[in-house]
Amino acid sequence: MAILLWLVPAALATCAAMVLAGWLGRERTTSQRQADRAQQRFARAMDRPMPAGSRVASPRVRSTGIAVRAARRPLR
């Protein structure tokens, strides 16, 4: 029975991690005023024009992982 005492620290650490995860993952209460301010901030940011230097990058051709050599003769 004494040999199982090494499980106690691991069990305590697991319980502490579960309590911490539950505490950090809880639903936070926000007032309607804070939510309205956040929504207005988001709307202003979305209405702001994009800088000229920021362009959407063209998608790259993804490699399939298979090496394909160019044909030496044109195919008919």
Sequence and secondary structure as in RCSB ss.txt:
>XXXX:A:sequence
MAILLWLVPAALATCAAMVLAGWLGRERTTSQRQADRAQQRFARAMDRPMPAGSRVASPRVRSTGIAVRAARRPL
R
>XXXX:A:secstr
 GGGGGHHHHHHHHHHHHHHHHHHTS     HHHHHHHHHHHHHHHHS   TT           S      SS  
 
